[in-house]
């Protein structure tokens, strides 16, 4: 294959060979578009790429772990520090306030200096903040520590989603949409692990020391963060697609050989091949999201990013409160119920989303998910505070339906819309902008739920029901399907935005 082009190689076979011997003829690349095509063909088998995808979800895991752990500790925190409902809301929402700041800078830095550098730095926020939370002497230190942790979360999500999208193939099982959706079951797995840890510590701690349970849970988060740092250092590489977009074809080829085990070389005449100009990282790229072909996609991603976390955080964060107060359960029963609901419904819904999105599409699945959530919220509002076992069973069933709908639809695919609506040159700021909105909505939800719940009781579910309703309306107005669409090609087609 003396001068075999990528196009000829693609035409000759339906896939990309993942292993090569010393005498194998290399595939020649001449442009960043060639790198993108190789990744899109699905060159992830028998390589480090799957490990990269798994490691990319580390920050997601820690974010969810912290939320689950704090949900059980809020009663003790409120009692120890004498917090009002507003004060409790501020402590709970401090992490999301920090994430807004982190997402703003993280999205830009992800596009500017690369995925790898940002990825290796953000875990240190988790380590420092987790330890500070564990030893916080008052609510101000606790809130500040969670704010710092939020900065790490906000930085991590844009780069994590960029890695998931840029180390995955375009179509079929395990495609980009499927890989991005993996963040959702990872989240629920982390929530479940935090519940299990709460259960374990509650069982072994002396009865008089259960008030330090929240400190142990939050502090333990430093250990997986340190482990993730070590594993990332061992396995992570820069995104070959981003590297190629910066004009470094040799570097991108080296990553493909190392992570994908593909025998590729830069053609001798690559410098003679005209290269289309690629959009450079800039703060003004945030404005580009609101122009041209990206406007409708951004509107859809924006609305789902606002309504989905508002509803989910209110229910997920309030789940222990709902079960222990509305259904009059003990702490042990509350932990077990919360664990069972998350594993059996939210986690299973997320796994189904990963498996089915290549066939069903993110748009269809999100519509179904919102519909289920709307039914669940109306059901909870109508039942109100259960007065007997039958009504309690209905309330639990509605909570299960809501969590399943979240995992199956918006929980998984809000990030799909955010990550796959924009090409490589805009992906960092696209997810960063999305996360600013997600965290703003989460902040409002975490702050307002204790206040609204105290004022409205079970009537708060009528308020939460507006979230899936608005999501459904916007989805029906904008039918954008990112799964299977080659959005990265827009960088080379010079689509005007």
DRENDO-1510 file (C-alpha; in Angstrom, 1 decimal, always signed):
<recs>
REC; n; res; u; v; w
REC; 1; UNK; +0.0; +0.0; +0.0 .
REC; 2; UNK; +2.6; +2.5; -1.2 .
REC; 3; UNK; +0.4; +5.5; -1.1 .
REC; 4; UNK; -3.0; +4.3; +0.3 .
REC; 5; UNK; -5.3; +7.0; +1.3 .
REC; 6; UNK; -7.8; +6.8; +4.1 .
REC; 7; UNK; -10.6; +6.9; +1.7 .
REC; 8; UNK; -9.3; +3.8; -0.1 .
REC; 9; UNK; -8.7; +2.1; +3.2 .
REC; 10; UNK; -12.3; +2.8; +4.3 .
REC; 11; UNK; -13.8; +1.6; +1.1 .
REC; 12; UNK; -11.9; -1.6; +1.3 .
REC; 13; UNK; -13.3; -2.7; +4.6 .
REC; 14; UNK; -16.2; -1.9; +6.9 .
REC; 15; UNK; -14.1; -1.3; +9.9 .
REC; 16; UNK; -10.6; -0.4; +11.1 .
REC; 17; UNK; -8.0; -3.0; +12.0 .
REC; 18; UNK; -7.0; -2.7; +15.7 .
REC; 19; UNK; -3.8; -4.7; +15.8 .
REC; 20; UNK; -0.8; -4.5; +13.5 .
REC; 21; UNK; +2.5; -6.2; +13.1 .
REC; 22; UNK; +5.8; -4.7; +12.3 .
REC; 23; UNK; +5.5; -5.4; +8.6 .
REC; 24; UNK; +1.9; -4.2; +8.3 .
REC; 25; UNK; +1.3; -1.4; +5.8 .
REC; 26; UNK; +0.2; +1.8; +7.6 .
REC; 27; UNK; -2.9; +3.7; +7.0 .
REC; 28; UNK; -1.9; +7.2; +5.8 .
REC; 29; UNK; -3.5; +10.3; +7.1 .
REC; 30; UNK; -3.4; +13.8; +5.6 .
REC; 31; UNK; -5.8; +15.9; +7.6 .
REC; 32; UNK; -7.7; +16.2; +10.9 .
REC; 33; UNK; -10.8; +14.9; +9.1 .
REC; 34; UNK; -8.9; +11.6; +8.5 .
REC; 35; UNK; -8.3; +11.3; +12.2 .
REC; 36; UNK; -12.0; +11.9; +13.0 .
REC; 37; UNK; -13.1; +9.3; +10.4 .
REC; 38; UNK; -10.8; +6.7; +11.9 .
REC; 39; UNK; -12.3; +7.3; +15.4 .
REC; 40; UNK; -15.8; +7.3; +14.0 .
REC; 41; UNK; -15.3; +4.0; +12.3 .
REC; 42; UNK; -15.0; +2.4; +15.7 .
REC; 43; UNK; -11.4; +1.7; +16.4 .
REC; 44; UNK; -11.8; +1.1; +20.2 .
REC; 45; UNK; -11.5; -2.7; +20.4 .
REC; 46; UNK; -8.6; -4.4; +22.2 .
REC; 47; UNK; -7.1; -1.0; +23.2 .
REC; 48; UNK; -6.8; +1.5; +26.0 .
REC; 49; UNK; -9.7; +3.5; +24.6 .
REC; 50; UNK; -12.3; +1.6; +26.7 .
REC; 51; UNK; -10.3; +2.3; +29.8 .
REC; 52; UNK; -10.1; +5.9; +28.8 .
REC; 53; UNK; -13.9; +6.0; +28.6 .
REC; 54; UNK; -14.2; +4.4; +32.1 .
REC; 55; UNK; -11.7; +6.8; +33.6 .
REC; 56; UNK; -13.5; +9.8; +32.1 .
REC; 57; UNK; -16.5; +9.0; +34.3 .
REC; 58; UNK; -14.5; +9.3; +37.6 .
REC; 59; UNK; -15.5; +12.9; +38.2 .
REC; 60; UNK; -19.2; +12.0; +37.6 .
REC; 61; UNK; -18.9; +9.3; +40.2 .
REC; 62; UNK; -17.5; +11.6; +42.8 .
REC; 63; UNK; -20.1; +14.3; +42.1 .
REC; 64; UNK; -22.9; +11.8; +42.6 .
REC; 65; UNK; -21.3; +10.2; +45.6 .
REC; 66; UNK; -21.1; +13.6; +47.3 .
REC; 67; UNK; -24.8; +14.3; +46.6 .
REC; 68; UNK; -25.9; +11.0; +47.9 .
REC; 69; UNK; -23.8; +11.2; +51.1 .
REC; 70; UNK; -24.9; +14.7; +51.9 .
REC; 71; UNK; -28.6; +13.8; +51.4 .
REC; 72; UNK; -28.4; +11.5; +54.4 .
REC; 73; UNK; -26.3; +13.9; +56.5 .
REC; 74; UNK; -28.4; +17.1; +56.1 .
REC; 75; UNK; -30.5; +16.4; +59.1 .
REC; 76; UNK; -27.4; +16.0; +61.3 .
REC; 77; UNK; -25.7; +19.0; +59.7 .
REC; 78; UNK; -28.8; +21.1; +60.3 .
REC; 79; UNK; -29.0; +20.1; +63.9 .
REC; 80; UNK; -25.3; +20.4; +64.7 .
REC; 81; UNK; -24.9; +23.8; +63.2 .
REC; 82; UNK; -28.4; +25.1; +64.0 .
REC; 83; UNK; -29.3; +25.9; +60.4 .
REC; 84; UNK; -32.5; +27.4; +59.2 .
REC; 85; UNK; -34.1; +26.0; +56.1 .
REC; 86; UNK; -32.4; +28.7; +54.1 .
REC; 87; UNK; -29.1; +27.9; +55.7 .
REC; 88; UNK; -29.5; +24.2; +54.9 .
REC; 89; UNK; -30.3; +25.1; +51.3 .
REC; 90; UNK; -27.2; +27.2; +51.0 .
REC; 91; UNK; -24.9; +24.5; +52.4 .
REC; 92; UNK; -26.5; +21.9; +50.1 .
REC; 93; UNK; -26.3; +24.1; +47.0 .
REC; 94; UNK; -22.7; +25.4; +47.6 .
REC; 95; UNK; -21.3; +22.7; +45.4 .
REC; 96; UNK; -23.5; +23.7; +42.5 .
REC; 97; UNK; -22.5; +27.3; +42.9 .
REC; 98; UNK; -18.8; +26.3; +42.6 .
REC; 99; UNK; -19.6; +24.1; +39.6 .
REC; 100; UNK; -21.0; +27.1; +37.8 .
REC; 101; UNK; -17.7; +28.9; +38.1 .
REC; 102; UNK; -15.8; +25.7; +37.2 .
REC; 103; UNK; -17.9; +25.0; +34.2 .
REC; 104; UNK; -17.4; +28.5; +32.8 .
REC; 105; UNK; -13.6; +28.2; +32.9 .
REC; 106; UNK; -13.4; +24.5; +32.4 .
REC; 107; UNK; -15.3; +24.6; +29.1 .
REC; 108; UNK; -13.0; +27.2; +27.7 .
REC; 109; UNK; -9.8; +25.6; +29.0 .
REC; 110; UNK; -10.9; +22.2; +27.6 .
REC; 111; UNK; -10.9; +23.7; +24.1 .
REC; 112; UNK; -7.9; +26.0; +24.7 .
REC; 113; UNK; -5.2; +23.9; +26.3 .
REC; 114; UNK; -6.5; +20.4; +25.7 .
REC; 115; UNK; -8.5; +17.6; +27.3 .
REC; 116; UNK; -5.6; +15.9; +29.1 .
REC; 117; UNK; -4.1; +18.8; +31.0 .
REC; 118; UNK; -7.5; +19.9; +32.4 .
REC; 119; UNK; -8.4; +16.3; +33.2 .
REC; 120; UNK; -5.3; +15.7; +35.3 .
REC; 121; UNK; -5.7; +18.9; +37.3 .
REC; 122; UNK; -9.3; +18.9; +38.4 .
REC; 123; UNK; -9.2; +15.9; +40.7 .
REC; 124; UNK; -7.1; +17.8; +43.2 .
REC; 125; UNK; -10.1; +20.0; +44.0 .
REC; 126; UNK; -12.0; +16.8; +45.0 .
REC; 127; UNK; -9.2; +15.6; +47.3 .
REC; 128; UNK; -8.7; +18.9; +49.2 .
REC; 129; UNK; -12.4; +19.7; +49.4 .
REC; 130; UNK; -13.4; +16.2; +50.7 .
REC; 131; UNK; -11.0; +16.4; +53.5 .
REC; 132; UNK; -12.0; +19.9; +54.4 .
REC; 133; UNK; -15.6; +18.9; +54.6 .
REC; 134; UNK; -14.8; +16.1; +56.9 .
REC; 135; UNK; -13.2; +18.4; +59.4 .
REC; 136; UNK; -15.4; +21.5; +58.9 .
REC; 137; UNK; -15.9; +23.2; +62.3 .
REC; 138; UNK; -18.9; +25.2; +61.2 .
REC; 139; UNK; -21.3; +25.7; +58.3 .
REC; 140; UNK; -19.2; +28.4; +56.7 .
REC; 141; UNK; -16.1; +26.1; +56.3 .
REC; 142; UNK; -18.4; +23.3; +55.1 .
REC; 143; UNK; -20.1; +25.5; +52.6 .
REC; 144; UNK; -16.8; +26.9; +51.3 .
REC; 145; UNK; -15.3; +23.4; +51.0 .
REC; 146; UNK; -18.2; +22.2; +49.0 .
REC; 147; UNK; -17.9; +25.3; +46.8 .
REC; 148; UNK; -14.3; +24.3; +46.1 .
REC; 149; UNK; -15.4; +20.8; +45.3 .
REC; 150; UNK; -18.0; +22.3; +42.9 .
REC; 151; UNK; -15.2; +24.0; +41.0 .
REC; 152; UNK; -13.6; +20.7; +40.4 .
REC; 153; UNK; -16.9; +19.2; +39.3 .
REC; 154; UNK; -17.6; +22.0; +36.9 .
REC; 155; UNK; -14.2; +21.7; +35.3 .
REC; 156; UNK; -14.4; +18.0; +35.1 .
REC; 157; UNK; -17.7; +17.5; +33.3 .
REC; 158; UNK; -16.9; +19.4; +30.0 .
REC; 159; UNK; -13.6; +17.5; +29.6 .
REC; 160; UNK; -15.1; +14.2; +30.6 .
REC; 161; UNK; -17.9; +14.5; +28.0 .
REC; 162; UNK; -15.4; +15.5; +25.4 .
REC; 163; UNK; -13.3; +12.4; +26.1 .
REC; 164; UNK; -16.4; +10.2; +25.9 .
REC; 165; UNK; -17.4; +11.7; +22.5 .
REC; 166; UNK; -14.0; +11.7; +21.0 .
REC; 167; UNK; -12.9; +8.2; +21.9 .
REC; 168; UNK; -16.1; +6.6; +20.6 .
REC; 169; UNK; -17.4; +5.5; +17.2 .
REC; 170; UNK; -20.2; +7.2; +15.4 .
REC; 171; UNK; -22.9; +4.6; +15.0 .
REC; 172; UNK; -23.9; +1.1; +16.3 .
REC; 173; UNK; -23.6; -0.4; +19.7 .
REC; 174; UNK; -21.3; +1.6; +21.9 .
REC; 175; UNK; -21.5; +4.7; +19.7 .
REC; 176; UNK; -20.9; +8.2; +20.9 .
REC; 177; UNK; -24.4; +8.7; +22.2 .
REC; 178; UNK; -24.2; +5.4; +24.1 .
REC; 179; UNK; -20.9; +6.3; +25.6 .
REC; 180; UNK; -21.9; +9.7; +26.7 .
REC; 181; UNK; -25.1; +8.3; +28.2 .
REC; 182; UNK; -22.8; +6.0; +30.4 .
REC; 183; UNK; -22.5; +9.0; +32.7 .
REC; 184; UNK; -26.0; +8.4; +33.9 .
REC; 185; UNK; -25.7; +4.8; +35.3 .
REC; 186; UNK; -22.3; +5.8; +36.7 .
REC; 187; UNK; -24.1; +8.5; +38.6 .
REC; 188; UNK; -26.7; +6.1; +40.0 .
REC; 189; UNK; -24.0; +3.6; +40.9 .
REC; 190; UNK; -22.2; +6.2; +42.9 .
REC; 191; UNK; -25.4; +7.3; +44.6 .
REC; 192; UNK; -26.0; +3.6; +45.5 .
REC; 193; UNK; -22.5; +3.2; +46.8 .
REC; 194; UNK; -22.9; +6.2; +49.1 .
REC; 195; UNK; -26.1; +4.7; +50.4 .
REC; 196; UNK; -24.3; +1.4; +51.1 .
REC; 197; UNK; -21.5; +3.2; +52.9 .
REC; 198; UNK; -24.0; +5.1; +55.0 .
REC; 199; UNK; -25.6; +1.8; +55.8 .
REC; 200; UNK; -22.3; +0.1; +56.7 .
REC; 201; UNK; -21.1; +3.0; +58.9 .
REC; 202; UNK; -24.5; +3.3; +60.6 .
REC; 203; UNK; -24.3; -0.3; +61.5 .
REC; 204; UNK; -20.8; -0.2; +63.0 .
REC; 205; UNK; -20.8; +3.3; +64.7 .
REC; 206; UNK; -21.8; +3.4; +68.3 .
REC; 207; UNK; -25.3; +4.8; +68.9 .
REC; 208; UNK; -23.9; +8.0; +70.4 .
REC; 209; UNK; -21.6; +8.8; +67.5 .
REC; 210; UNK; -23.9; +8.6; +64.5 .
REC; 211; UNK; -23.8; +12.4; +64.3 .
REC; 212; UNK; -20.3; +12.1; +62.7 .
REC; 213; UNK; -21.6; +9.9; +60.0 .
REC; 214; UNK; -21.8; +12.7; +57.5 .
REC; 215; UNK; -18.2; +13.7; +58.1 .
REC; 216; UNK; -17.0; +10.1; +57.5 .
REC; 217; UNK; -19.0; +9.9; +54.3 .
REC; 218; UNK; -17.9; +13.2; +52.8 .
REC; 219; UNK; -14.3; +12.7; +53.9 .
REC; 220; UNK; -14.1; +9.2; +52.3 .
REC; 221; UNK; -14.6; +10.9; +48.9 .
REC; 222; UNK; -10.9; +11.8; +49.0 .
REC; 223; UNK; -9.8; +8.2; +48.6 .
REC; 224; UNK; -11.4; +7.4; +45.2 .
REC; 225; UNK; -10.3; +10.9; +44.0 .
REC; 226; UNK; -6.6; +9.9; +44.7 .
REC; 227; UNK; -7.2; +6.6; +43.0 .
REC; 228; UNK; -8.6; +8.2; +39.9 .
REC; 229; UNK; -5.6; +10.6; +39.7 .
REC; 230; UNK; -3.2; +7.6; +39.8 .
REC; 231; UNK; -5.2; +5.7; +37.1 .
REC; 232; UNK; -5.6; +8.7; +34.9 .
REC; 233; UNK; -1.9; +9.3; +35.0 .
REC; 234; UNK; -1.3; +5.7; +33.9 .
REC; 235; UNK; -3.8; +5.4; +31.1 .
REC; 236; UNK; -5.0; +8.8; +29.8 .
REC; 237; UNK; -3.9; +10.4; +26.6 .
REC; 238; UNK; -4.9; +13.6; +24.9 .
REC; 239; UNK; -7.9; +13.3; +22.5 .
REC; 240; UNK; -6.6; +12.5; +19.0 .
REC; 241; UNK; -9.4; +14.5; +17.5 .
REC; 242; UNK; -8.6; +17.6; +19.5 .
REC; 243; UNK; -4.9; +17.2; +18.8 .
REC; 244; UNK; -5.4; +16.9; +15.1 .
REC; 245; UNK; -7.7; +20.0; +15.1 .
REC; 246; UNK; -4.7; +21.9; +16.6 .
REC; 247; UNK; -2.7; +21.0; +13.5 .
REC; 248; UNK; -0.6; +18.3; +15.2 .
REC; 249; UNK; -1.2; +15.3; +12.9 .
REC; 250; UNK; +2.0; +13.6; +14.1 .
REC; 251; UNK; +0.8; +13.8; +17.7 .
REC; 252; UNK; -2.7; +12.6; +16.8 .
REC; 253; UNK; -1.2; +9.6; +14.9 .
REC; 254; UNK; +0.9; +8.7; +17.9 .
REC; 255; UNK; -2.2; +8.7; +20.1 .
REC; 256; UNK; -4.0; +6.4; +17.7 .
REC; 257; UNK; -1.1; +4.0; +17.7 .
REC; 258; UNK; -0.8; +4.0; +21.4 .
REC; 259; UNK; -4.5; +4.0; +22.5 .
REC; 260; UNK; -6.2; +2.4; +19.5 .
REC; 261; UNK; -3.3; +0.1; +18.3 .
REC; 262; UNK; -3.9; +1.3; +14.7 .
REC; 263; UNK; -1.0; +1.4; +12.4 .
REC; 264; UNK; -1.2; +5.0; +11.1 .
REC; 265; UNK; +1.4; +7.4; +9.7 .
REC; 266; UNK; +1.2; +10.9; +8.4 .
REC; 267; UNK; +1.6; +11.0; +4.7 .
REC; 268; UNK; +4.7; +12.7; +3.3 .
REC; 269; UNK; +2.5; +15.0; +1.2 .
REC; 270; UNK; +0.2; +16.0; +4.2 .
REC; 271; UNK; +1.7; +19.4; +4.3 .
REC; 272; UNK; +0.8; +19.9; +0.7 .
REC; 273; UNK; -2.8; +19.0; +1.3 .
REC; 274; UNK; -5.0; +22.1; +1.9 .
REC; 275; UNK; -6.4; +22.1; +5.4 .
REC; 276; UNK; -9.7; +23.8; +6.1 .
REC; 277; UNK; -9.4; +26.4; +8.9 .
REC; 278; UNK; -10.6; +25.1; +12.2 .
REC; 279; UNK; -12.3; +27.3; +14.8 .
REC; 280; UNK; -9.8; +28.3; +17.5 .
REC; 281; UNK; -10.7; +28.3; +21.2 .
REC; 282; UNK; -12.0; +31.7; +22.3 .
REC; 283; UNK; -14.4; +33.2; +24.9 .
REC; 284; UNK; -16.5; +34.4; +22.0 .
REC; 285; UNK; -17.3; +30.8; +21.1 .
REC; 286; UNK; -19.9; +30.8; +23.9 .
REC; 287; UNK; -21.8; +33.3; +21.7 .
REC; 288; UNK; -21.4; +31.0; +18.7 .
REC; 289; UNK; -23.6; +28.5; +20.4 .
REC; 290; UNK; -26.5; +31.0; +19.9 .
REC; 291; UNK; -26.0; +31.5; +16.2 .
REC; 292; UNK; -26.8; +29.7; +13.0 .
REC; 293; UNK; -27.4; +26.0; +13.0 .
REC; 294; UNK; -26.4; +25.8; +16.7 .
REC; 295; UNK; -29.2; +28.0; +18.0 .
REC; 296; UNK; -32.0; +25.4; +18.0 .
REC; 297; UNK; -29.7; +22.7; +19.3 .
REC; 298; UNK; -28.6; +25.1; +22.1 .
REC; 299; UNK; -32.2; +26.0; +23.0 .
REC; 300; UNK; -33.1; +22.3; +23.3 .
REC; 301; UNK; -30.0; +21.5; +25.3 .
REC; 302; UNK; -30.6; +24.5; +27.4 .
REC; 303; UNK; -34.2; +23.7; +28.4 .
REC; 304; UNK; -33.5; +20.1; +29.2 .
REC; 305; UNK; -30.4; +21.3; +31.2 .
REC; 306; UNK; -32.7; +23.5; +33.3 .
REC; 307; UNK; -35.7; +21.4; +33.9 .
REC; 308; UNK; -34.2; +17.9; +34.3 .
REC; 309; UNK; -31.8; +18.7; +37.2 .
REC; 310; UNK; -34.4; +20.9; +38.9 .
REC; 311; UNK; -36.8; +18.0; +39.1 .
REC; 312; UNK; -34.2; +15.3; +39.7 .
REC; 313; UNK; -32.3; +17.1; +42.4 .
REC; 314; UNK; -35.5; +17.9; +44.3 .
REC; 315; UNK; -36.6; +14.3; +44.3 .
REC; 316; UNK; -33.2; +12.6; +44.7 .
REC; 317; UNK; -31.9; +14.9; +47.3 .
REC; 318; UNK; -35.2; +14.9; +49.1 .
REC; 319; UNK; -35.7; +11.1; +48.7 .
REC; 320; UNK; -34.5; +10.3; +52.3 .
REC; 321; UNK; -36.7; +13.1; +53.6 .
REC; 322; UNK; -39.7; +12.0; +51.6 .
REC; 323; UNK; -39.3; +8.4; +52.7 .
REC; 324; UNK; -38.6; +9.1; +56.4 .
REC; 325; UNK; -41.1; +11.9; +56.8 .
REC; 326; UNK; -43.9; +11.4; +54.3 .
REC; 327; UNK; -43.9; +7.6; +54.7 .
REC; 328; UNK; -42.9; +7.5; +58.4 .
REC; 329; UNK; -39.9; +5.2; +57.9 .
REC; 330; UNK; -36.9; +4.6; +60.2 .
REC; 331; UNK; -33.4; +5.6; +59.1 .
REC; 332; UNK; -32.5; +2.0; +58.3 .
REC; 333; UNK; -35.7; +1.5; +56.2 .
REC; 334; UNK; -35.1; +4.9; +54.5 .
REC; 335; UNK; -31.5; +3.9; +53.5 .
REC; 336; UNK; -32.7; +0.5; +52.2 .
REC; 337; UNK; -35.7; +2.0; +50.3 .
REC; 338; UNK; -33.5; +4.7; +48.8 .
REC; 339; UNK; -30.8; +2.1; +47.8 .
REC; 340; UNK; -33.5; -0.2; +46.3 .
REC; 341; UNK; -35.2; +2.5; +44.3 .
REC; 342; UNK; -32.0; +3.9; +42.8 .
REC; 343; UNK; -30.6; +0.4; +41.9 .
REC; 344; UNK; -33.8; -1.1; +40.6 .
REC; 345; UNK; -35.2; +1.9; +38.7 .
REC; 346; UNK; -32.8; +4.8; +38.2 .
REC; 347; UNK; -29.7; +2.6; +37.5 .
REC; 348; UNK; -31.6; +0.1; +35.4 .
REC; 349; UNK; -33.2; +2.9; +33.4 .
REC; 350; UNK; -29.7; +4.3; +32.8 .
REC; 351; UNK; -28.4; +1.0; +31.6 .
REC; 352; UNK; -31.3; +0.6; +29.2 .
REC; 353; UNK; -30.6; +4.1; +27.9 .
REC; 354; UNK; -27.0; +3.2; +27.1 .
REC; 355; UNK; -28.1; +0.0; +25.4 .
REC; 356; UNK; -31.1; +1.4; +23.4 .
REC; 357; UNK; -30.0; +4.8; +22.3 .
REC; 358; UNK; -28.3; +3.6; +19.1 .
REC; 359; UNK; -31.6; +2.2; +18.0 .
REC; 360; UNK; -34.2; +4.4; +19.6 .
REC; 361; UNK; -32.4; +7.7; +19.5 .
REC; 362; UNK; -31.9; +10.3; +22.3 .
REC; 363; UNK; -35.0; +12.4; +21.3 .
REC; 364; UNK; -37.5; +9.5; +21.5 .
REC; 365; UNK; -36.1; +8.2; +24.8 .
REC; 366; UNK; -36.2; +11.7; +26.4 .
REC; 367; UNK; -39.8; +12.2; +25.4 .
REC; 368; UNK; -40.7; +8.9; +27.0 .
REC; 369; UNK; -38.7; +9.7; +30.2 .
REC; 370; UNK; -40.4; +13.1; +30.6 .
REC; 371; UNK; -43.8; +11.5; +30.1 .
REC; 372; UNK; -43.2; +9.0; +32.9 .
REC; 373; UNK; -41.9; +11.7; +35.2 .
REC; 374; UNK; -44.9; +13.9; +34.6 .
REC; 375; UNK; -47.2; +11.0; +35.5 .
REC; 376; UNK; -45.2; +10.3; +38.6 .
REC; 377; UNK; -45.3; +13.9; +39.9 .
REC; 378; UNK; -49.0; +14.2; +39.4 .
REC; 379; UNK; -49.5; +10.8; +41.2 .
REC; 380; UNK; -47.4; +12.0; +44.2 .
REC; 381; UNK; -49.2; +15.3; +44.3 .
REC; 382; UNK; -52.6; +13.6; +44.2 .
REC; 383; UNK; -51.8; +11.1; +46.9 .
REC; 384; UNK; -50.2; +13.7; +49.2 .
REC; 385; UNK; -49.2; +12.4; +52.6 .
REC; 386; UNK; -50.0; +8.7; +52.6 .
REC; 387; UNK; -52.6; +7.8; +55.3 .
REC; 388; UNK; -52.4; +4.0; +54.9 .
REC; 389; UNK; -50.2; +1.2; +53.4 .
REC; 390; UNK; -52.0; +1.3; +50.0 .
REC; 391; UNK; -51.3; +5.0; +49.5 .
REC; 392; UNK; -47.8; +4.5; +50.7 .
REC; 393; UNK; -47.3; +1.8; +48.1 .
REC; 394; UNK; -48.6; +4.1; +45.4 .
REC; 395; UNK; -46.2; +6.9; +46.5 .
REC; 396; UNK; -43.2; +4.5; +46.4 .
REC; 397; UNK; -44.3; +3.3; +43.0 .
REC; 398; UNK; -44.5; +6.9; +41.7 .
REC; 399; UNK; -41.0; +7.6; +43.1 .
REC; 400; UNK; -39.8; +4.5; +41.3 .
REC; 401; UNK; -41.5; +5.6; +38.1 .
REC; 402; UNK; -39.9; +9.0; +38.3 .
REC; 403; UNK; -36.4; +7.6; +38.8 .
REC; 404; UNK; -36.8; +5.1; +36.0 .
REC; 405; UNK; -38.0; +7.9; +33.7 .
REC; 406; UNK; -35.0; +10.0; +34.7 .
REC; 407; UNK; -32.5; +7.2; +34.0 .
REC; 408; UNK; -34.1; +6.2; +30.7 .
REC; 409; UNK; -34.7; +9.6; +29.3 .
REC; 410; UNK; -33.5; +13.1; +30.4 .
REC; 411; UNK; -31.0; +11.8; +33.0 .
REC; 412; UNK; -29.0; +10.1; +30.3 .
REC; 413; UNK; -29.6; +12.3; +27.3 .
REC; 414; UNK; -29.4; +15.8; +28.6 .
REC; 415; UNK; -25.7; +15.3; +28.4 .
REC; 416; UNK; -26.1; +13.6; +24.9 .
REC; 417; UNK; -27.7; +16.8; +23.6 .
REC; 418; UNK; -25.1; +19.0; +25.2 .
REC; 419; UNK; -22.0; +16.9; +24.0 .
REC; 420; UNK; -23.1; +15.9; +20.5 .
REC; 421; UNK; -24.8; +19.0; +19.3 .
REC; 422; UNK; -21.4; +20.7; +18.7 .
REC; 423; UNK; -18.2; +19.7; +16.9 .
REC; 424; UNK; -14.8; +19.3; +18.5 .
REC; 425; UNK; -13.9; +23.0; +18.3 .
REC; 426; UNK; -17.0; +23.9; +20.3 .
REC; 427; UNK; -17.6; +20.8; +22.5 .
REC; 428; UNK; -15.8; +22.2; +25.6 .
REC; 429; UNK; -17.7; +25.5; +25.7 .
REC; 430; UNK; -20.9; +23.7; +24.6 .
REC; 431; UNK; -20.8; +21.3; +27.6 .
REC; 432; UNK; -19.4; +24.1; +29.8 .
REC; 433; UNK; -22.4; +26.3; +28.9 .
REC; 434; UNK; -24.7; +23.4; +29.5 .
REC; 435; UNK; -23.2; +22.7; +32.9 .
REC; 436; UNK; -23.5; +26.3; +33.9 .
REC; 437; UNK; -27.3; +26.0; +33.3 .
REC; 438; UNK; -27.4; +22.5; +34.9 .
REC; 439; UNK; -25.7; +23.8; +38.1 .
REC; 440; UNK; -27.8; +26.9; +38.2 .
REC; 441; UNK; -30.9; +24.8; +38.1 .
REC; 442; UNK; -29.5; +22.4; +40.6 .
REC; 443; UNK; -28.7; +25.3; +42.9 .
REC; 444; UNK; -32.2; +26.6; +42.7 .
REC; 445; UNK; -33.6; +23.1; +43.3 .
REC; 446; UNK; -31.4; +22.3; +46.2 .
REC; 447; UNK; -32.1; +25.7; +47.8 .
REC; 448; UNK; -35.8; +25.8; +47.1 .
REC; 449; UNK; -36.8; +22.2; +47.9 .
REC; 450; UNK; -36.3; +22.5; +51.7 .
REC; 451; UNK; -38.1; +25.9; +51.7 .
REC; 452; UNK; -41.0; +24.8; +49.4 .
REC; 453; UNK; -41.3; +21.5; +51.1 .
REC; 454; UNK; -41.7; +23.2; +54.5 .
REC; 455; UNK; -44.2; +25.7; +53.1 .
REC; 456; UNK; -46.2; +23.4; +50.7 .
REC; 457; UNK; -45.8; +19.9; +52.1 .
REC; 458; UNK; -46.6; +17.4; +49.4 .
REC; 459; UNK; -48.0; +20.2; +47.3 .
REC; 460; UNK; -44.3; +20.7; +46.2 .
REC; 461; UNK; -44.8; +17.9; +43.7 .
REC; 462; UNK; -47.2; +20.1; +41.7 .
REC; 463; UNK; -44.3; +22.6; +41.3 .
REC; 464; UNK; -41.9; +19.9; +40.3 .
REC; 465; UNK; -44.3; +18.6; +37.7 .
REC; 466; UNK; -43.8; +21.7; +35.6 .
REC; 467; UNK; -40.3; +20.6; +34.9 .
REC; 468; UNK; -41.0; +17.5; +32.8 .
REC; 469; UNK; -44.0; +19.3; +31.2 .
REC; 470; UNK; -41.8; +22.1; +29.9 .
REC; 471; UNK; -39.3; +19.6; +28.7 .
REC; 472; UNK; -41.9; +17.8; +26.7 .
REC; 473; UNK; -43.2; +21.0; +25.1 .
REC; 474; UNK; -39.7; +22.0; +23.9 .
REC; 475; UNK; -38.9; +18.5; +22.7 .
REC; 476; UNK; -42.0; +18.4; +20.6 .
REC; 477; UNK; -41.1; +21.9; +19.1 .
REC; 478; UNK; -37.5; +21.0; +18.3 .
REC; 479; UNK; -36.8; +17.5; +16.9 .
REC; 480; UNK; -33.0; +17.3; +17.0 .
REC; 481; UNK; -31.5; +13.8; +17.1 .
REC; 482; UNK; -27.7; +13.8; +17.9 .
REC; 483; UNK; -27.2; +10.0; +18.0 .
REC; 484; UNK; -25.5; +8.8; +14.9 .
REC; 485; UNK; -25.0; +12.3; +13.4 .
REC; 486; UNK; -21.4; +13.2; +12.5 .
REC; 487; UNK; -21.3; +16.6; +14.2 .
REC; 488; UNK; -17.5; +16.7; +14.1 .
REC; 489; UNK; -17.6; +16.9; +10.3 .
REC; 490; UNK; -19.0; +20.4; +10.7 .
REC; 491; UNK; -15.5; +21.6; +11.7 .
REC; 492; UNK; -14.3; +20.7; +8.3 .
REC; 493; UNK; -17.4; +21.7; +6.3 .
REC; 494; UNK; -16.9; +25.3; +7.6 .
REC; 495; UNK; -20.6; +25.6; +8.6 .
REC; 496; UNK; -21.4; +29.1; +9.4 .
REC; 497; UNK; -22.7; +29.8; +12.9 .
</recs>
